[in-house]
Amino acid sequence: MPPAPPANLAVDPLDAPPETTETLVTTVPTSIRNVALVAHVDHGKTTLVDALLRGSGVFHAHQDLVDRVMDSNDQERERGITILAKAASVRWGDVKINLVDTPGHADFGGEVERALALVDGVLLLVDAAEGPLPQTRYVLSKTLALRLPTVLVINKVDRHDARPDEVLSEVEELFLDLAADADDIDFPILSAVAREGRAMTGISMPGPDADLTPLLEAIVATIPATAGDRDAPLQAIVTNLDASDYLGRLAVGRVVRGTMRKDDQVALLDEEVAEGAPAVTRKPSALLGFEGIGRVDVDTRIAGDLFVIGGFPEVEIGDTFADPAQPEALPRLSVDEPVLRMTFGVNTSPLAGQVGKFVTSRQLKERLDREVLGNVSIKVNETDTPDVIEVAGRGELQLAVLIESMRREGYEMQVSRPEVVVKEINGRRHEPLERGVVDVPNEHVGTITQALAPRKGRVTDLAPGDTNRTIVTFEAPARGLVGFRGQLLTATRGTALLHTHHVGWMDWVGELPHRLGGAMLADRKGPTTAHALDNLQLRGELFVGPGVTVYEGMVIGEGARGADMVVNAVREKQQTNIRTHSHDDAAKLSPPKTHTLETAIEWIADDELVEVTPDAIRIRKRILAEPDRRRAHKKGATVTV
């Protein structure tokens, strides 16, 4: 096919509401390529899409194009990671190329697996200086397990510290380690400067007049066109769910075979159908496609197309839409099971309800139910207490992102420390086993092994990495890795790169160590004073500064000793006529330690909670009053809050 500039390009978050998007009419392509974007540095792949967008002419003159358009979620921009799978589409001549962004972090593996179910190949971006990092291995292992062809792009070859030849060797070693067949390691190689929209075949610096033509040609030549027969009976897989105020529950997925028509009856094949129940058959209330810069109403979706369909409130991720006359189900999507769980409860602190808009258990439950609609790796269960909901997920980061999203939406809640999901296997108690890969400077290898030992971790492999760096592979119980990331970054001065993923189950290893110091607890409500904190900072590390409103049972610091201590943090300096040099010294306070949501969740003990409001993150005891805590301790009671 002769080279041609991209005639049309669009970017669409898979979860964008259809009623708020614009439309763009396009011609029917002769073939479709569905490609997943895989990169360990999300800036690289979003910058690559930005370059295509800037030269496409799709946007109107009055529209502003922000950088990193694929990272449309606020937390994605702040954290520098991809959380939600998104799609962009490029017209290259008469070929339509759908680009699906994939999260690289294992906590969002549910998004990764669903994104890979939409595509026929992978575009792998690797930094020319950093090379493949630990999280690249995770997504690439999922890719090769599905036998998807790959196009390798070594990006940022214009960096002063670029080493593209060495990086290529590292990528080839990674493929040799993960590939199951010789065909898996046969892939085209391109060099690129994504932010300038330049690429070329092979390892070199693209010329100043180069564009992204070689990249698009490689995609068309390497990634197979969708092979489904447009005239065969319908088969379409559901990979995501969404909800609309006007259309209700929406199913997002890909047409694998046949043609989906808005005016035809469609059969929904769910898990109950596999057990003998009759299929639900009806006409869709809406059929939309990804065209232009949003979702548009369409009459048909052919094999290979991505679709959004309404009118089936029973639909779940992994279900199949089929021809009622010949209903054939596709294999259901399988995703890794949740390994951590924590409780979300109504905020019961004395400061509750002052800032948040959504504070009741009903509102919390409705919000979590909406999250479950589109997130297959989140599980929500009821507890014995009506005001408390149990939420299970893939890891700390995924749960923290959910809590942060709710906090920004105006929710107030209190959450517990994460606990592992336990299984009974052959009558024995088992807990999740995690495999971790750490890229660390050579001088900190001993730090890693020392940190893993008390957490029941075991180093399984040591391999040389970049210059003066080592790749440490280890296995440890998921329970032992709660808080490990923060400790690792502190011990290595932020130089370590960690990626973990679930690999199976192991026998319960017993009790594991937690923090060393006890909690420093306020004994009354009121604003903290510099005079009181000046004396308390000698007894531990403070979490609050002067002028902060505290309440009884709120944690204001970590003591130097293991036992909790109850202190008066609101005591004012007495006003007297006595004047002495020592008496009148000004308080000299050290800066308090400010907990983020992640560090607070990692720090708390089983009898503590994190209070989350739109404007504050506080740590508190489950039982606020000291007499009640003593009474519960004597009785050995466990309180669920």
N, C-alpha and C positions, 0 to 999 in steps of 0.2 A: 504494500500500500504506500503511495507516495506521501512524503511528509506534508503536513498541513497544520497551520496554527489552530489552536483550540477554538472551535466556533461557539461553544457555549459551556458554561460551568455553573454549578449551583452547589451551595452548602446547606445542609438541612440537619439540625438536631433531630434524632429519632423521636425525642419526646416533646417536640414543639407542638403547641395546640394548633390545629388546622385553621381555626377561625381567625388567627392573628397573622397569618402568613400572606405573602404576595404570590401572584401566579405568573407563569411564563409559559407561553405556548411553544411547543417544540415539535419537530417532525419525528416520525417513528424510525428508530435506528434499525440498521440491517443486522447488527449483532450487538451483544452486551458482554462486557467484562466486569466481573465483580471482584474487587481487590481490597484486602485488608492492609491498613497502615500499621506497621510494627516498628517501634523505636523505643530505646531506653531513655532518651531525652525527648520529652514531648514538644519542646520548643522546635526541634528539628522538623518533625512532620507537620506541625501547624504552620511553620514558616514556609514549607514547601507548598502547601495548599494556598497560603497567602500569595505566593508568587504566581500561581496559576490564576488566582482570582484577579489580581491587579492587571494582568494582561488580557483578561477574557472579554471585558466590556459588557459583562452581564448587568452590573449595577447601574442604576440611574444616576444622572449627574448630581442629584441632590443627596445621594446616599453616601455616608461615610463608611469606609472599610477599615475596621480596627485591626491591629496586629493580632496574630494567633486566633483567627476567627473560629478555628475548630475547637478551641478551649473556651466555649461560650459560658460555662458555669463559673461563677465568681471564685469558688474554692479551687477549681482547676487552675485558674490564673495565679492565685495566691500560692498554692502548693507546688505548682509546676508539674502536675500529673494529670493524666486523663482518667476521669471517673466514669462518665457515661459514654457509651458507644454512640458515634454520630456518623452521618453520611454526607458525602459530597459527590457530585456527578460532573463528569467532563465529557464533552462531545469532541471526538477526534475524527474528523471527517464524518463518515456515516457510522462510526462506532461509538456507543455510549459506555463510558467507564465509570462505574460506581465505586467510590473510595470510601471505605468504612474504617473509621478510627477505632483503635483498640486500646484499652487500658493496659499498662505494663505491670501494675502491681498485683500480686497474687490475691490480695484482699478483694479485688474486683474481678476475680476470675469468672464469676457468673456472666459479667459483661463480655469478657474475652471469648468464652465458649459460644455465646450467642452470636457475637459478631462474626466468628469464624464459620458459623453455620450459614451465613449469608453469602459467602464469597467462594471464588474458585482459585484464588491465588493470593500471594502475599508480597507486599512491597516493604522490604526490611531496610530501615535507615540506621546507619551506624556512624558515630562521630569519628572523624579522621584522626583525632588526637586521643580520645578516651578509649576507643575500641568498644567491643561488646562488654556490657556490664551484667551483673548478676540477674537483673530482672529480664534481660533479653533472653536468657536461657529458658525462663518459664514460658513465655509466649511462643518462642520458637519450638519448644518441645510439644506444645499443643498443636502447632502448625504442622510439624513433620508427622505427628501421629495421624493426622487427617490426610497425609500425602498431598499437600497443596504445593504447587510450584512457587518458586521464590525469585524475585528480582532484588538484587543487592545494590543499595546506593550508599556509597561512602560519602558522607556529607561534611561540609566545612573544610574542604581540602585547602582553603586559603588561610587557615590558621597558621600562626607562626610556629606552633609546636606540632603541626600535622605530621603524621607518620603513616600514610595510607598503605604502603606496602606491608608494614608490620601488622596493621589492623586487618588487612585482608588475610594474612596468615592466621591470625587469631580467630577470625570468623570461620575460615575453612576448618580449623581444629574443632570449633564448636559444632559445626555440621557433622564432622566425622564422629564426634562423640554422641550426637543425638540421632543421626540418620539411621534408618532401618534398611535402606536400599541405596545402591550406587547412583540411581537416578536423582536422589534427593540432593546430591552435592553438585549437580550440573545446573548452574544458574548464571545468568548474565550479570556483569559487574559494571557499575557506572560510578563516575565521580561527579560531585555536584557542589555548588555554592547556592543553597536553597534561597537564602534571603535576596540574592540578586537574580534568581531565576535562570541559572546557567547549569548545564549538565553536559557530559560527554561519555562515550563508551570507553571503558578501560580505566587504568589508574594514571591520572595526570591532572593538570589544571585546565578547566574549561576556558576557552578563549573569551576575550572581552565581548565578542559579538555572538556568543553561543546562547541558545535558549533551551527550553525543556523538551525540544523535539526528540532527542535520543531517548529520553526517559519514557515518553508516551509510546514511541515505536517499540521499545523493549517490552512494555506492558502488553501491547497488542500482540506482539510476536510470541511472548512466553506464556501469558495467562490464557487458558483456553476459553473460547466463547461458550456461553451457557448452552448446554447440550440438550435441554428439554425439548420435546416435541410439542409445538404450539397447538397441534390439532388432536393431541392425545387427551384422554380423560384428565381432569384437573387434579393436581396434587400441589399443595402449598403448605409450608411449614411456618408456624408461629414462633418467633424468636424474642419478641418483646411485647409488653402491654402498656397501654396508656389510658388515660381517662379524659373525657371532654364533658363540660357542663351541658353541652347541647346534644352530643351523640352518645354519651355514656361510655362504657368500656370499649376500648379500641384494641385491635390486634395488629401488630406490626410483624412483617415477615417477608418471605421470598416465595415467588411462584416457581416451583421446581419443574412442573410439567403441565402442559395444557394451557388454557386461557381462562382467567377469572373474569366474569362479566357481572356488571352491576345488576342487570335485570334477570339473571338466572338464579335458580335455586342452588344453594351450596350446602353440603353436608359437613357438619363439625364432628370429627372423630377424636374423642378424648379418651381418657383412661377407662372410663366406664364402658365405652363401646368395646374396648378390647376384652372386657369381662362379660360381654354378652348383651349389654343394654342397647337399645335402638339409638341411632344417630340423630342429632338435632338437625333438622333441615328447614331452611327458610331463605328468603332473599335478603341480601345485605341492606341495611338502612343507609349505608354510605360506603363508597369505594374511592380511595384517594391514592395518589401516587406522588413520588418525589420528583418534581420538575421545577425548574427555575430556582428561586430562593425560598421555596416553601412547599407545602402540600397543596395539591390541586385535585379537584374532583375529576375523575376519569370514568370512562365507560368500561374499559377493559384493562387487564394487566396480563402480559404474555409471559411465557417461560423465561426466567432470568430476572424479571422485574421485581423491585421491592414494592410492597403494598401496605396500605392501612385500611382496615375494614371495620365497620361498625355493625351493630345489630345482633351481636352474640355475647350477651352478658356472662354466659357460662364459660367462655373461652379461657384457657390457661396456656402458659408458655409450654411449648413442646407439642401442642395439639396440631392436627392436620385438617386443612380444608380440602374437601374432595368432591368429585362428581357424584351426585346422589345415585346415578344409575350404575356406577362402578366405583364404590368407595374403597380406596386402598390407603391405609395409613402409612406414613413415613416413620422411620425409627425416631423415638422420642429423644429430645436433647437430654444429656446427662451432665450435671454440674457437680463440682465438689461440695460435700456436705458442710454445713456450718460447724465450726470447731469451738467458738466462744459464745457465751451468752451473758447477758446482764439484764437487770431490771430497770424499767422506766416507771417512775411513780409521780403522783401529784406532788407539787412542791408544798411542803408543810412547815417551812421555816417561818419565823416571825416576820420576815421581810417579803413573804410570798404575795403575789398579786399586785405589786406596786408598779411594775413595768410591763409585764407580759400581757398580750391580748388573749392568749389561749392557755387557760390554767386548769381546766377540769379534766377528769379522767375520760369523759366522753370525747372531748376534743383530741386528747392524746391518742385514744384508740382509733378514732377516725383517721388521723394523720398517719399512723403506723399501718393501718389497713390500706391506705392509698399507696404507701411505699411498697407493700408486698405485691400490689397489682403489677408493678413493673420491675421488681427486683427479685429474681428467682432465688438468689442466695441469701435473702433475709427471711427468717421465720419468726412469726409472732404467736405467742401462746399466752393464755390466761393463767393467773395464779390463784391461790386461795384467797388473796386479798383483792377486792374489786378495784381498788385504786392503784394497783401495781400490775404492770404488763411485762412479761419476759420476752426479750428480743435476742435472737441468735443470729450470728453472722460469721464471716470468714476470718475476721481478724480485728485487732484493735483499731486500725486505721479506718476500715469500713464503718465500724460502729461510731467512731469519732466524727466522721464525715456526716453521717446521718444526724447525730446530735447537733452538730454545728449548723446544718441546714435548718433544722427545726428551730434552733435558737434565733437564727436570722429571720425566720418567718414570724417570730413573736411568741413562741411557745416557752413556757416555764415548766421545769421538771426537775426531778432529782434521780440520779442514776447510780448504780452500784458498781463495785469493782468487777471486771470481767471474770467469769469462771469458765472452765472448760466443759464441753459436752462429754459426758461419760457414757460408755457402752458396756454392756455385759456380753462377753464373748466366751462361749464354752464354760459359763458359770463363773468367770473371773472378770474382775473390774479392769477395764481398759480406758486409756485416755489418748487424745490425738498426738501423733508424732509429726514433728515438723522437720523439714530439711532446710538448712540455711547455707547461703553462700556469702562470704564476707571478702571484699576487696580492701586490703588494709596495708599500710606501710610496714616494711619488714620489722622495724623496731617495736611494733605493737602486736606482733603475733602472739607473744607471751601473754599480753593483756587479754587477748581473746580467750585463750585456753584457761586462764585464771578465772575469768568471768563466767565461763561455761561450767566449770567444775561443780560449784555449789548448786547450779540449776539442773544438774543431772545430764548435762550435754556431753557429747562425745565427738571429737574431731575425727572425721573419716578420710580426709584428703587434704594435702598441702601441695599447691602447685604454684610455680612462678607466674607472676602477672606482668604488669608493666615494669619499667625500670624501678628498682628498689621497692616493689610492692609484691604481695603474696595473696593468692586466692585460697581462703580457708573454707572448706566444706565441713559441715557438722550436722548432727542430728540431735534433737532435744525434745522433751515433752513441750507441747504448746503452753502448758501452764507455767513452765519455767521461763518462757520467753516474754511473758507479760512484764513490761518495763525494761526489757533487755536493750531495746534500741536506744533509749535515752542514756542508759548507763554506758553503752558502747560509744556513742558519740562524745560523751563527756570524757571518757577514758582515753580516747584517741584524738581528742581535740578537733572533732568534726571531720577527720580525714577518712573514716571508714565508710564503706558502702555496703549495706546489708539488704539481702532479699531472702525471704522465707516462703515456703509453700507446704501445704499438707501432703504427706506421703503415705499415711496409714495410721494404724493404731498400735499401742504398746501397753504392756502391763503397767498398772498404777505404781508410781515410783515412791509414793509416800509424801511426807511433808517437805515443802521447799522453803528456803529462807525468803524473807521479805525485807522491808526497810529496817534500818538499825535503830533509829530514834523513835520515841513515842510522840504522841500528838500533844501540842500545847493548846489548851482549850480555854476559851473565854468563859468567865463565870457569871457575866451579866450583860445586859444590852446597853449600848451607848457608843459614842464615837471614841476611837482610840486616841490616846494622848502621847506626845513625845516623851513626857516624863515617865510614864509607865513602861513604854517600849524600851526606853534607854536601859532600864534595869533588866527587862526580860531578854534582851538580845545577848546578854552574858550567859544565858541558860540554853541557848539553841539558836536556830535559824528562823527568822520571822518571815511570814507570808504576807503581812499587811504593813502599811505605813501609818503615820499619824493622820487623824481625821476620818478614818474609815469606820463606818457603822458596823458593829459586831453584835452578836447575841449569844446567850448562854448555849454552850454545846458546839459553837463554831470553832473550827480549827484555825488558829492564827499563826502557827509555826510548828517546827519539828524540834523536840527537845534533844539534848545531848545524850540522855539516858533512854533506856528502852521503855520505861513506864510512862503512861500519860500523866500530865500535870495540869491542874486547873489553876488559872492565873487571872489576875485582875488587870485587864489591858486598858481600862478607862479611868484609872485613878489619876486625879489631878494633883498638881503640886500645891501644897498648902501655902496660903498667903499669910506670912507673919512679918513681924518687925525685925526679926533677926537677920543680920547681914554678915555673911561669911564668904570667903572666897570659894570654898568647896561647895557651899550650899547654892551658890548662884551660878555655877557653871552651866553653860547651855548644853542641851542634850545633843550628842553626836551619834546619829543613827546611821547604821550601814544600810545600803539599799535592800529592800525586802526581795525575796525570791517570788517572782510572779509566775504562777502556774498557768500553763495553757490547758486546754481541755484534755489533750492527750496525756500530759504529765500528771494532771490531777487524777485522772482515772487510774494511771499506773501506780500512783503514790498511796492511795487510800487502802485501808485494811477492810476486812470483812464487816466490821461494825461501823463503818463510815460510809458516807454518801457524798457525791458531788452535786451541789445545787447549781443548776444552770438557768440563767435568765438572759434576756436580750442584752443586758448591759453588764453582767457580772458572772464570774465563776467562783463559787465558794466551796469550801470543804467543811463538812459538819459530821457530827455523830448521828447515828440512826436514832438514838434516844438522847434528847437534848438535855434534860434535867439530870444533874449529878446524882441526887437521891434515887431517881428511877434507874439510872445505869447501875448503881451499886446493888439495888434490889434485884435487877435482872441478872447481874453477874452471880449473885449468891444462889439464885434459883437455877442457874445454868440455862436461862431462857434464850431462845433465838427469836429475834423480832424481824419480821419482813416489812420493810418500809419502802 
